[in-house]
Amino acid sequence: MTKSRQSAAAKKKPGGATRSQVPQSSREQEKAQQAPKAKRERERRVLEQGHPAVVRSIADALTTKDINLYYVVAPDAQIPLSDEHGFGLYFHDCRFLGGYEMLLAGVAPIVLASTAEKGHIALFQLTNPDLHVGQGTLIPKEELGLRWERVLDADQTRVRETISFQNFGHKAHHFSFTLGFRAGFEDIFNVRGLVRETRGKPEPPRWSGGKLQFVYHGADGFRRTTAIAFSPPLHASHDTTAEFRIRISPGDTRTISVGIELTETCEKPGHNDPEEQPNGARQMGLANLRNGSEQRLEQHTNFISDSLLLNNIVDRSLRDLGILRSRLGRDEYFAAGVPWFVALFGRDSLIVALEMLAFQPHIAAQTLRLLASYQGQRVDRWRDEEPGKILHELRVGELARAGDIPHSRFYGSVDATPLFLLLLGRYVTWTGDLELFRALRNPVERALGWIAEASDSNGYVAYRSASRKGLVNQGWKDSGDAIVRADGSIAQPPIALVEVQGYVFAA
């Protein structure tokens, strides 16, 4: 289902980066990307052709996630300070932290091992390369041990980090330790490769009371901040870099704590909270977003067999699915994938809920209620919305809320509506909960009405996008070249997919 020290004279870029930090080739590439033709091509590939991203691969990333807060980092725990990558700390379709680099005496540490098995906790074991710390002093390779732990807390929209140094040598060591940061508050679609259309107003990064703060006033009326605190107090600060001077005796340990807090507040009257739901659906405060990771794991049907291997596979599978658990308002659902698709997707969320009926049927009920609250009410070509249609994708980031893309409620899916009906029927069969069916009686009638309207003269449900920024293909194979005819040519809409007819029949 898983679909980058600056001189004082350097010219600043938004988010703390400086012009001197950006290689000439990167600046030329950025200019090329701004060319109208290149811009249209990137837009087409991401919005219409279903490409997950057109930035460099992050296939080796280590991901931690707690409900709507998630971290995507390189295997050595770092986030490059350059901006042509997908690593970062994300919340509500925004990359709140896009650069985070550690240096020991000016050199990056060496990763030994890393894990994120518990989902919301990551642990990295690092060591030092040869460090030349001045006047001929050498700290030999692998004489320092570093333990870097990250814990995500969606309750507080915060990350708590602990960095511990241990001296395994026979001499005391003294070296500088720096942490560099960058925050550009990019929308997830910009990170994926869209040329930035809507730009808010970033404030210059500032230090206050030993805390580093980045602030961004979005074009969607929301103020987003990333605040980074340190304990013990740092020894010096340089632009967006925190510096510590570590003294450590043989066998001793030194620990530094870092706290990263994210906030998102509405600045304009009349703007809605990103988690607001229409049609009278209730909301839940951020403080109620989650139970602990272990508690969530216990909220499912127990599976026990006489095979240790099978038990471990099921346990790990449930933990992995737990990472995809997200929340909108009061209802939980399974997101479609990390990092690009941490959002409500009609098709993906419904299919996973269907597959999890034997373990967590309550998520199916919540997913159904949530999707019903966003059911299409009118004809809106921009969003591919039609009365009774179940949405394809819902985004709460700057581009969607500012209206640059239709994804604040995008309905470009031909199969989400029959899958909605199919899941409701299977849910009632598993649980006997007729109250949910009675509560959703009107959405069911509207969904059936949409299926009838979407059927062609032969009775087949077909699709054709009406949105100029909508997906060309609207089934599960939604890349632009996914649907071909027998002779290999690209099929042209309207298209009736065979699996969709099966969903309709089953529903």
C-alpha positions as CSV (number, residue, x, y, z in Angstrom):
1,M,0.0,0.0,0.0
2,T,2.9,2.2,0.3
3,K,2.5,3.9,-2.8
4,S,21.7,21.0,4.1
5,R,28.2,27.5,7.9
6,Q,27.3,30.4,6.0
7,S,29.2,33.6,5.8
8,A,27.6,36.7,7.2
9,A,27.7,38.4,3.8
10,A,25.9,35.5,2.1
11,K,22.5,36.3,0.7
12,K,19.8,34.6,2.7
13,K,17.1,32.3,1.2
14,P,13.8,31.7,2.9
15,G,13.9,29.1,5.6
16,G,17.5,29.8,6.7
17,A,19.4,28.6,3.7
18,T,21.8,30.9,2.0
19,R,22.6,31.5,-1.6
20,S,26.2,30.3,-0.9
21,Q,24.8,26.9,0.2
22,V,23.2,26.2,-3.1
23,P,25.5,24.8,-5.9
24,Q,25.4,26.6,-9.2
25,S,24.0,23.5,-10.9
26,S,21.1,23.4,-8.4
27,R,20.3,27.0,-9.2
28,E,20.3,26.4,-12.9
29,Q,18.1,23.4,-12.4
30,E,15.7,25.4,-10.3
31,K,15.5,28.1,-13.1
32,A,14.9,25.3,-15.7
33,Q,12.1,23.9,-13.6
34,Q,10.4,27.3,-13.5
35,A,10.3,27.4,-17.3
36,P,6.6,27.2,-18.4
37,K,7.1,24.0,-20.4
38,A,9.0,22.2,-17.7
39,K,6.5,23.4,-15.1
40,R,3.5,22.1,-17.1
41,E,5.3,18.7,-17.6
42,R,6.0,18.3,-13.9
43,E,2.5,19.3,-13.1
44,R,1.1,16.8,-15.6
45,R,3.2,13.9,-14.3
46,V,2.3,14.4,-10.6
47,L,-1.4,15.5,-10.9
48,E,-2.6,13.8,-14.1
49,Q,-0.3,10.9,-14.6
50,G,-0.2,9.5,-11.1
51,H,3.6,9.8,-10.6
52,P,4.3,9.5,-6.8
53,A,7.2,12.0,-7.1
54,V,9.8,13.4,-9.5
55,V,12.5,14.1,-6.9
56,R,15.4,11.7,-6.2
57,S,14.6,8.4,-4.7
58,I,14.2,7.9,-1.0
59,A,13.8,4.2,-1.2
60,D,16.4,3.7,1.6
61,A,14.6,6.0,4.0
62,L,13.8,5.1,7.6
63,T,10.2,6.2,8.5
64,T,8.6,6.8,11.9
65,K,5.0,7.9,12.2
66,D,2.5,8.7,14.9
67,I,-1.0,9.3,13.6
68,N,-0.6,12.5,11.4
69,L,3.0,13.3,12.4
70,Y,5.8,11.5,10.5
71,Y,9.5,11.6,10.0
72,V,11.3,10.4,6.9
73,V,15.1,10.4,7.2
74,A,18.2,8.8,5.7
75,P,19.6,5.7,7.3
76,D,22.1,7.8,9.3
77,A,19.2,9.8,10.8
78,Q,20.1,12.9,8.7
79,I,18.0,15.1,6.5
80,P,20.2,16.8,3.9
81,L,20.2,20.6,4.0
82,S,19.9,20.7,0.3
83,D,16.2,20.8,-0.8
84,E,16.1,18.3,-3.8
85,H,14.9,15.3,-1.8
86,G,11.9,14.0,0.0
87,F,13.3,13.5,3.5
88,G,11.8,15.6,6.3
89,L,9.4,16.0,9.3
90,Y,5.8,16.3,8.0
91,F,2.5,17.2,9.4
92,H,-0.8,18.0,7.6
93,D,0.7,17.8,4.1
94,C,3.5,20.2,5.0
95,R,7.2,19.6,5.5
96,F,7.9,21.5,8.7
97,L,11.6,20.5,8.8
98,G,13.4,19.9,5.5
99,G,17.0,19.9,6.7
100,Y,18.7,18.4,9.8
101,E,22.4,17.6,9.8
102,M,24.8,16.5,12.5
103,L,28.6,17.1,12.4
104,L,31.3,16.0,14.7
105,A,34.3,18.4,14.4
106,G,32.9,19.3,11.0
107,V,32.5,15.7,9.8
108,A,29.4,13.5,9.5
109,P,29.2,10.5,11.8
110,I,29.1,6.9,10.5
111,V,25.9,4.9,10.9
112,L,26.2,1.4,12.3
113,A,22.6,0.4,12.8
114,S,19.1,1.9,12.7
115,T,15.6,0.7,13.5
116,A,12.0,2.0,13.7
117,E,10.4,-1.3,14.6
118,K,8.0,0.3,17.1
119,G,6.6,2.7,14.5
120,H,6.7,6.0,16.5
121,I,10.2,5.5,17.8
122,A,13.5,5.4,15.9
123,L,16.9,4.4,17.2
124,F,20.2,5.0,15.5
125,Q,23.6,3.7,16.5
126,L,26.4,5.9,15.1
127,T,30.2,6.3,15.6
128,N,32.9,8.7,14.6
129,P,35.3,8.7,11.6
130,D,38.8,9.9,12.3
131,L,38.4,13.4,13.8
132,H,41.2,16.0,13.6
133,V,40.3,18.4,16.4
134,G,43.2,20.9,16.1
135,Q,46.9,21.1,16.9
136,G,47.5,17.5,15.7
137,T,45.0,15.9,18.0
138,L,43.2,12.9,16.6
139,I,40.2,11.1,17.9
140,P,40.5,7.7,16.2
141,K,37.7,6.2,14.2
142,E,35.1,4.3,16.2
143,E,36.3,5.6,19.6
144,L,33.1,7.5,20.2
145,G,29.7,5.8,20.4
146,L,26.5,7.8,19.5
147,R,23.0,6.7,20.4
148,W,20.3,8.9,18.7
149,E,16.7,8.2,19.8
150,R,13.7,9.9,18.3
151,V,10.2,9.6,19.8
152,L,7.2,11.1,17.9
153,D,4.3,12.4,20.0
154,A,1.2,13.3,18.0
155,D,-0.6,14.4,21.2
156,Q,1.7,17.4,21.4
157,T,2.8,17.6,17.7
158,R,6.3,17.2,19.0
159,V,9.4,15.1,18.5
160,R,11.6,14.3,21.5
161,E,15.2,13.4,20.7
162,T,18.1,12.2,22.9
163,I,21.7,12.1,21.6
164,S,24.1,10.3,23.8
165,F,27.9,10.2,23.4
166,Q,30.1,7.6,25.0
167,N,33.9,7.6,25.1
168,F,35.2,4.1,24.6
169,G,38.9,5.3,24.5
170,H,41.5,5.7,27.2
171,K,41.9,9.5,26.8
172,A,39.6,12.4,27.4
173,H,38.2,14.0,24.2
174,H,37.1,17.6,23.4
175,F,35.4,18.3,20.2
176,S,32.7,20.5,18.6
177,F,29.2,19.1,17.9
178,T,26.8,20.9,15.6
179,L,23.2,20.5,14.5
180,G,22.2,22.4,11.4
181,F,18.5,23.0,10.4
182,R,16.4,24.2,7.5
183,A,12.7,24.7,7.3
184,G,11.0,25.8,4.1
185,F,7.4,24.7,4.9
186,E,6.9,23.1,1.5
187,D,3.6,21.6,0.6
188,I,3.8,17.9,0.0
189,F,3.0,18.4,-3.7
190,N,5.9,20.8,-4.0
191,V,8.2,18.2,-2.3
192,R,6.9,15.6,-4.8
193,G,8.0,17.8,-7.7
194,L,5.5,20.5,-8.5
195,V,7.0,23.9,-9.1
196,R,5.8,26.1,-6.3
197,E,2.8,28.2,-7.3
198,T,1.4,29.5,-4.1
199,R,4.0,31.1,-1.8
200,G,3.4,32.4,1.6
201,K,5.7,34.7,3.6
202,P,8.5,33.2,5.6
203,E,10.0,35.1,8.5
204,P,13.8,35.1,9.0
205,P,14.8,32.3,11.3
206,R,15.5,33.6,14.8
207,W,17.1,32.6,18.0
208,S,15.4,33.5,21.3
209,G,16.3,32.1,24.7
210,G,18.4,29.4,23.2
211,K,15.6,28.2,21.0
212,L,15.6,28.3,17.2
213,Q,12.3,29.2,15.5
214,F,11.1,29.1,11.9
215,V,7.8,30.8,11.0
216,Y,5.8,30.7,7.8
217,H,2.6,32.6,7.0
218,G,0.9,30.5,4.4
219,A,-1.2,31.7,1.4
220,D,-4.0,29.5,2.8
221,G,-4.3,31.7,5.9
222,F,-2.4,29.4,8.3
223,R,0.7,30.3,10.4
224,R,3.1,27.3,10.6
225,T,6.0,27.2,13.0
226,T,8.9,24.9,13.9
227,A,10.5,25.6,17.2
228,I,13.6,23.7,18.3
229,A,14.8,23.7,21.9
230,F,18.0,22.2,23.4
231,S,19.1,20.9,26.8
232,P,21.6,21.5,28.2
233,P,21.9,25.1,26.7
234,L,24.0,25.2,23.6
235,H,27.4,27.0,23.6
236,A,26.9,29.1,20.4
237,S,24.6,29.6,17.5
238,H,25.4,30.4,13.9
239,D,22.5,31.4,11.6
240,T,20.5,28.1,11.8
241,T,23.2,26.0,13.4
242,A,23.4,25.0,17.1
243,E,26.9,24.3,18.5
244,F,27.9,22.4,21.5
245,R,31.4,21.8,22.8
246,I,31.7,18.3,24.2
247,R,34.2,17.3,26.8
248,I,34.1,13.6,27.7
249,S,36.4,11.5,29.9
250,P,37.2,7.9,29.2
251,G,34.2,5.7,29.8
252,D,31.9,8.6,30.4
253,T,28.6,9.5,28.7
254,R,27.3,12.9,27.7
255,T,23.7,13.5,26.7
256,I,22.0,16.2,24.7
257,S,18.2,16.5,24.3
258,V,16.5,18.2,21.4
259,G,12.8,19.0,21.3
260,I,11.1,19.9,18.0
261,E,7.6,21.4,18.3
262,L,5.3,22.1,15.4
263,T,2.3,24.4,15.5
264,E,-0.4,25.3,12.9
265,T,-2.8,28.2,13.6
266,C,-5.4,30.0,11.6
267,E,-4.6,33.7,10.9
268,K,-7.6,34.7,8.8
269,P,-11.3,34.9,10.0
270,G,-13.5,32.5,8.2
271,H,-10.8,29.9,7.5
272,N,-11.5,26.4,8.7
273,D,-9.3,24.1,10.6
274,P,-7.5,21.5,8.4
275,E,-9.3,18.7,10.3
276,E,-12.8,20.2,10.0
277,Q,-15.4,17.8,8.5
278,P,-18.5,18.9,6.6
279,N,-22.0,17.6,6.9
280,G,-22.2,18.1,10.7
281,A,-19.4,15.6,11.5
282,R,-17.9,16.2,14.9
283,Q,-14.3,17.2,15.6
284,M,-11.8,15.9,18.1
285,G,-9.0,18.1,19.6
286,L,-5.4,17.3,18.9
287,A,-4.9,16.1,22.5
288,N,-7.2,13.2,21.8
289,L,-5.6,12.1,18.6
290,R,-4.2,8.9,19.8
291,N,-3.6,6.2,22.3
292,G,-0.1,4.9,22.7
293,S,1.3,2.7,20.0
294,E,1.2,-0.4,22.2
295,Q,-2.4,0.3,23.2
296,R,-3.4,0.6,19.6
297,L,-1.8,-2.7,18.8
298,E,-3.9,-4.3,21.5
299,Q,-7.1,-3.0,20.0
300,H,-7.5,-5.9,17.5
301,T,-8.5,-9.5,17.4
302,N,-5.8,-11.7,18.9
303,F,-4.2,-14.2,16.5
304,I,-2.4,-17.2,18.0
305,S,-1.2,-20.3,16.2
306,D,1.3,-23.1,16.9
307,S,3.7,-21.5,14.4
308,L,6.1,-19.0,15.9
309,L,6.9,-17.7,12.4
310,L,3.3,-17.2,11.4
311,N,2.6,-15.4,14.8
312,N,5.6,-13.1,14.1
313,I,4.5,-12.3,10.6
314,V,1.0,-11.4,11.7
315,D,2.3,-9.3,14.6
316,R,4.7,-7.4,12.3
317,S,2.1,-6.9,9.7
318,L,-0.3,-5.4,12.2
319,R,2.5,-3.1,13.5
320,D,3.3,-2.0,9.9
321,L,-0.4,-1.2,9.3
322,G,-0.4,0.7,12.6
323,I,2.0,3.1,11.0
324,L,-0.6,3.9,8.4
325,R,-3.3,4.7,11.0
326,S,-4.2,8.4,10.7
327,R,-7.0,10.5,12.0
328,L,-9.3,13.3,10.6
329,G,-11.6,14.9,13.1
330,R,-12.8,12.1,15.3
331,D,-12.4,9.3,12.9
332,E,-9.5,7.0,12.2
333,Y,-8.6,5.6,8.8
334,F,-5.7,3.9,7.1
335,A,-3.6,6.3,4.9
336,A,-2.5,5.1,1.5
337,G,1.3,5.2,2.1
338,V,4.3,7.0,3.6
339,P,5.5,9.6,2.8
340,W,3.6,10.8,-0.3
341,F,0.2,9.5,0.5
342,V,-0.5,10.1,4.2
343,A,-4.0,11.3,3.5
344,L,-7.5,10.0,3.2
345,F,-7.8,8.0,0.0
346,G,-11.2,6.5,-0.8
347,R,-10.0,3.4,-2.6
348,D,-7.0,2.7,-0.5
349,S,-8.6,3.4,2.9
350,L,-11.6,1.3,2.0
351,I,-9.6,-1.7,0.7
352,V,-7.4,-1.8,3.8
353,A,-10.4,-1.4,6.1
354,L,-12.0,-4.3,4.2
355,E,-8.9,-6.5,4.7
356,M,-8.8,-5.6,8.4
357,L,-12.4,-6.5,9.2
358,A,-11.4,-9.6,11.1
359,F,-8.9,-7.6,13.3
360,Q,-10.2,-4.0,13.6
361,P,-13.7,-3.7,12.3
362,H,-14.2,-0.4,14.2
363,I,-11.8,1.3,11.8
364,A,-14.1,0.2,8.9
365,A,-17.0,1.9,10.6
366,Q,-15.0,5.1,11.2
367,T,-13.8,5.1,7.6
368,L,-17.3,4.7,6.3
369,R,-18.6,7.6,8.4
370,L,-15.7,9.8,7.4
371,L,-16.1,9.2,3.7
372,A,-19.9,9.6,4.0
373,S,-19.3,13.1,5.5
374,Y,-17.3,14.1,2.4
375,Q,-19.7,12.5,-0.2
376,G,-20.2,14.5,-3.3
377,Q,-23.1,17.0,-3.1
378,R,-22.9,18.9,-6.5
379,V,-21.4,18.9,-9.9
380,D,-17.9,20.5,-9.7
381,R,-15.7,19.9,-12.7
382,W,-12.6,21.3,-10.9
383,R,-12.9,18.6,-8.3
384,D,-14.5,15.9,-10.5
385,E,-17.3,16.0,-7.9
386,E,-20.7,14.6,-8.7
387,P,-23.7,14.0,-6.4
388,G,-23.3,10.7,-4.5
389,K,-19.7,10.1,-5.5
390,I,-17.2,9.0,-2.8
391,L,-14.0,11.1,-2.9
392,H,-10.6,9.9,-4.1
393,E,-8.2,12.0,-2.1
394,L,-8.5,14.7,0.6
395,R,-5.5,17.0,1.4
396,V,-5.2,19.7,4.1
397,G,-2.0,21.4,2.9
398,E,-1.4,25.0,1.6
399,L,-1.8,24.2,-2.1
400,A,-5.1,22.4,-1.7
401,R,-6.6,24.9,0.8
402,A,-5.4,27.9,-1.4
403,G,-7.1,26.4,-4.4
404,D,-4.1,25.8,-6.6
405,I,-5.0,22.1,-6.8
406,P,-8.4,20.4,-6.5
407,H,-7.3,18.1,-3.7
408,S,-9.0,19.8,-0.7
409,R,-11.8,17.4,-1.9
410,F,-10.9,15.5,-5.1
411,Y,-13.3,12.9,-6.4
412,G,-11.3,11.5,-9.4
413,S,-11.9,7.8,-8.5
414,V,-14.3,5.5,-10.3
415,D,-14.1,2.7,-7.8
416,A,-14.3,4.4,-4.4
417,T,-18.1,4.6,-4.6
418,P,-18.8,0.9,-5.1
419,L,-16.1,0.0,-2.6
420,F,-17.9,2.1,-0.1
421,L,-21.0,0.1,-0.5
422,L,-19.1,-3.2,-0.6
423,L,-17.3,-2.4,2.7
424,L,-20.5,-1.4,4.4
425,G,-22.2,-4.7,3.5
426,R,-19.2,-6.7,4.6
427,Y,-18.9,-4.7,7.8
428,V,-22.5,-5.5,8.7
429,T,-22.0,-9.2,7.9
430,W,-18.9,-9.4,10.2
431,T,-20.4,-7.4,13.1
432,G,-24.2,-7.4,12.8
433,D,-24.1,-3.6,13.4
434,L,-27.3,-2.5,11.6
435,E,-27.1,0.9,13.3
436,L,-24.3,2.0,11.1
437,F,-26.3,1.0,8.0
438,R,-29.3,2.9,9.3
439,A,-27.2,5.9,10.0
440,L,-25.7,5.8,6.5
441,R,-28.9,5.0,4.7
442,N,-29.0,8.3,2.8
443,P,-25.4,8.1,1.7
444,V,-26.0,4.6,0.4
445,E,-29.0,5.8,-1.6
446,R,-26.9,8.6,-3.1
447,A,-24.0,6.3,-3.9
448,L,-26.4,3.9,-5.7
449,G,-27.8,6.9,-7.6
450,W,-24.3,7.9,-8.7
451,I,-23.5,4.4,-10.0
452,A,-26.7,4.5,-12.1
453,E,-25.8,7.9,-13.5
454,A,-22.2,6.8,-14.2
455,S,-23.2,3.7,-16.2
456,D,-23.1,3.8,-20.0
457,S,-25.7,2.4,-22.3
458,N,-24.4,-1.1,-21.8
459,G,-24.7,-0.8,-18.0
460,Y,-20.9,-0.4,-17.5
461,V,-19.6,2.2,-15.0
462,A,-17.0,4.2,-16.9
463,Y,-14.8,7.3,-16.2
464,R,-13.6,10.4,-17.9
465,S,-12.0,13.2,-15.9
466,A,-13.6,16.7,-16.1
467,S,-10.9,18.4,-14.1
468,R,-8.0,20.1,-15.9
469,K,-5.7,19.0,-13.0
470,G,-7.4,15.6,-12.5
471,L,-6.1,12.1,-13.0
472,V,-6.4,10.8,-16.6
473,N,-6.9,7.3,-15.2
474,Q,-9.2,6.8,-12.2
475,G,-8.9,3.1,-11.3
476,W,-6.3,1.5,-9.1
477,K,-3.9,1.7,-12.0
478,D,-3.9,5.4,-12.3
479,S,-0.7,6.2,-14.0
480,G,-1.2,7.9,-17.4
481,D,0.1,4.9,-19.4
482,A,-1.4,2.1,-17.3
483,I,-4.5,1.3,-19.4
484,V,-3.7,0.0,-22.9
485,R,-5.6,-1.7,-25.6
486,A,-4.7,-5.1,-27.1
487,D,-2.5,-3.5,-29.7
488,G,-0.5,-1.7,-27.0
489,S,-2.0,1.8,-27.7
490,I,-3.0,4.0,-24.8
491,A,-6.7,3.7,-24.1
492,Q,-8.7,6.9,-24.2
493,P,-11.6,7.8,-21.9
494,P,-14.3,7.0,-21.4
495,I,-12.9,3.7,-20.0
496,A,-14.9,1.0,-18.2
497,L,-12.5,-1.1,-16.1
498,V,-13.4,-4.8,-15.6
499,E,-12.6,-4.7,-11.8
500,V,-14.9,-1.8,-11.3
501,Q,-17.8,-3.8,-12.7
502,G,-16.9,-6.5,-10.3
503,Y,-17.0,-4.1,-7.4
504,V,-20.4,-2.9,-8.5
505,F,-21.7,-6.4,-8.8
506,A,-20.3,-7.4,-5.4
507,A,-21.7,-4.2,-3.8
